[in-house]
Amino acid sequence: MTQLNHLSQQLAHHLETARKQSAVREEQLAQEQKVHVVGAGSTLTAAYEQLRNAAEYTEEHVLLQRAIRRFYKRLFIVHDANYIARSGEELAIELTQAGYVANDTISEKTVQEISQLATRYYAAYTALNRKRGLSHRQIEQWTYEVLAVEVEWLLHDASYLQAFTQFAHGYFLDTIDFQRLFGTQPADVETSLYVAIHRALLKSDEAVVRLGLLRRYQRSVDALQEYIDINKHLDTLFTSATTEKLYRIVDRRGAHLRVLRHMMDEDTSLPATLAHREQFLSAYESQVETDYQSINRRVNKGIVRSVIFLVITKFLIGIAVEVPYDYIVAGMILWTPLLINLIFPPVYMLLLRATLILPGAANTRRLSEQIDRTLYEEGGVRQLERRSVQSFGFAYNFVYALIFILVFGGVAWLLWSAFSFDILHLTIFFVFLSGASFLGFRLSRMIREIESVEATQNGITLVRDFLYMPFVVVGRYMNEKYAKVNIVALALDMLIELPLKTVLRLVRQWAAFISVKKDQL
């Protein structure tokens, strides 16, 4: 067929509506008074943000949101309602100096809207802290983490994202046989699917998904009890088995939709292009090739960020733990274990890069065929069924456990006998090697996300998987714990960011005071 089906017609309509609304907003913004940022601190602030982002090691598209979140975390802890009520301008200055937004792009009207949002969420934050039965972490997730996304959506229009989410939601509703997948259709399956799509296709964090669902349910932070009830329900939904199973299906079957999402970011004329099948498919295949190049750059950038992350963390651990330990136990610094622990994980990351190979022409053709059927084929529901689960039994699990023992034991024996490692040095080595392995595994998933054809195993990748999978498993476990208590990030927040941002704010206030005095002369 050459005509758009009913679902893709809706997508084209929503994209065109979003484009027109965006044009209207840009025209209005051009006529509004902007916030112009002057003064000292821009270079220092931008440099710190690079360091802080490397320490957190999160997805690049959520860095702005995380910066806003840290800003309001500092403010909410201080409990200064008057300052929070005028915090929009301070946030605009901080984001501009850090390089997250260009100068003269945030209007004074937007600044006022940000301040009003902050006041509403701070009122909820204060009220929730007086209630029993709520953990401090829950209150954080429900207030300033959601506020950060609200502010980000004020600064960057999210209507294209919402149009894509609605399309992907409709597509998977049509193509998943929930009865066959679950035995009986779960009550919250549509909401769980929404969460799965955000996580798998958009890489949204929990705060983005939470705000999206709050808007779908039309729940406001001002109606506190309703807000508490819906957030408790969402907390349960985020960790449900239904959501996890749907996430795996969407993640495995969503490569062609990811490319479509990237086209939406790059091509504002996409609604018109969709109406011409051959033209669209040609543009789609070009986008696939562009994505290959983009992934290659992102993987290289990810390797660099990973190396920086490992070096910073290892440097701090070395100063805080290894050097004092060596003096206590050996009376001097043991340079061989110290240098191996510092150098080997980054070098290992660079070696892993050589095994990360981009897909080829067969994958491009498969993606094009899939998007063709998705957009231009009417009816003919395609069932996304469970991948058959083969039972491997005790023998395979025993061999898998044996591999763990052999890999960890062999490396430990080599380091112990040849390089004078002891228990502490071995522990640090395995922690950082496992962390590097997991970071490499995450980078390999960038490639897997755009693979529609199963990648073939060659000798190099087979040996790589055999040797590094045990470390990946341990690294994933550590990452889950590290994400909850990121010691390096906490240290940077308390020892550098808080005093730095406070001093810079005082400098700006003093400069404003001096300017007023000069005008009075």
Order of alpha helices (4+ residues) and beta strands (2+ residues): alpha-alpha-alpha-alpha-alpha-alpha-alpha-alpha-alpha-alpha-alpha-alpha-alpha-alpha-alpha-alpha-alpha-alpha-alpha-alpha-alpha-alpha-alpha-alpha-alpha
